Amino acid sequence: MFDQKAKDSGAHRQQSLMADIIDNALKNKSFYMVYQPQFSVNTGRLIGFEALVRCHSEKFGTISPADFIPYTEASGDIVDIGRWIFKQSLMDLDQFHKQGLSNISMSINLSPAQLAAGDVFETLMMHTLNLGLNPRLIKVELTETALIHNAEMAVRTFAAFRNEGIDIWLDDFGTGFASLNLLREFNIDGLKIDKSFVDGMHLNDNDFTLCSAIIAMAQRLGLEVVAEGVENDLQMQILSQLGCDSVQGFLLGKPERFNACLQRWLKEDSSRLIAL
């Protein structure tokens, strides 16, 4: 009983601390975006970025997304943060294009709470139209959890996005439930193979078989596939042999702020960064 009370007390203190951190971050505008590059396996060229939000606390330094994202989803703060993410990431995509990285795409994550709020389509399209961006260069990523808990809203939102040419991707594929049914029901455009499978695909048969099956299934269904978390050459070689469409991971490029991304990839001039 005492152990449980201690655990409850510790959890309460952690929640209170996170509440203070997020409150200060919102007031002081301490959230910022980083972008992880994605590359075509066929050509080896840069094709887009995934937008990732980060949080910095003056007192505690950089706060892990694994800590602040679940809290903001539970508290509902992710809805306002998500609106800011849409605006900032699309403004940065516009600048990427204007500065010379033309025709690259931007993948933006959407949480269950944002989907439930009901205004994600209007918000995203408002910024897209104001900036004059090509909707076909924008991808929205959701986890299976977001779809399961907001099925009716997802159907309406996806239909609206699809009419405008924005792709819908299923993130962390294989880690949730009823994945095959989701692909059929929601007309998903692409899949992201979860890092947990890519990590071990060159070390054990089970992860290799899962990655191979996901890619083969996607090919049969006409879906694109991105493998995330690629960290070594052997993983890259296997994914290429299996026919994976594109990849992202520390082997090819870590998430960086806009200016660092711009300098790095303009310097590379979108040259081949994957040994084919």
HELIX and SHEET records of a PDB file:
HELIX    1   1 PHE A    2  ASN A   28  1                                  27    
HELIX    2   2 PRO A   65  SER A   75  1                                  11    
HELIX    3   3 ASP A   77  LYS A   98  1                                  22    
HELIX    4   4 PRO A  112  ALA A  117  1                                   6    
HELIX    5   5 VAL A  120  LEU A  131  1                                  12    
HELIX    6   6 PRO A  135  LEU A  137  5                                   3    
HELIX    7   7 GLU A  144  HIS A  149  1                                   6    
HELIX    8   8 ALA A  151  GLU A  164  1                                  14    
HELIX    9   9 SER A  179  PHE A  186  1                                   8    
HELIX   10  10 LYS A  195  GLY A  200  1                                   6    
HELIX   11  11 ASP A  205  LEU A  221  1                                  17    
HELIX   12  12 ASP A  233  LEU A  242  1                                  10    
HELIX   13  13 PHE A  258  GLU A  268  1                                  11    
SHEET    1   A 9 GLY A  61  ILE A  63  0                                        
SHEET    2   A 9 LEU A  46  SER A  57 -1                                        
SHEET    3   A 9 PHE A  31  SER A  40 -1                                        
SHEET    4   A 9 SER A 246  VAL A 247 -1                                        
SHEET    5   A 9 GLU A 224  ALA A 227  1                                        
SHEET    6   A 9 GLY A 190  ILE A 193  1                                        
SHEET    7   A 9 ASP A 167  PHE A 173  1                                        
SHEET    8   A 9 ILE A 138  LEU A 142  1                                        
SHEET    9   A 9 SER A 105  ASN A 109  1                                        
END                                                                             
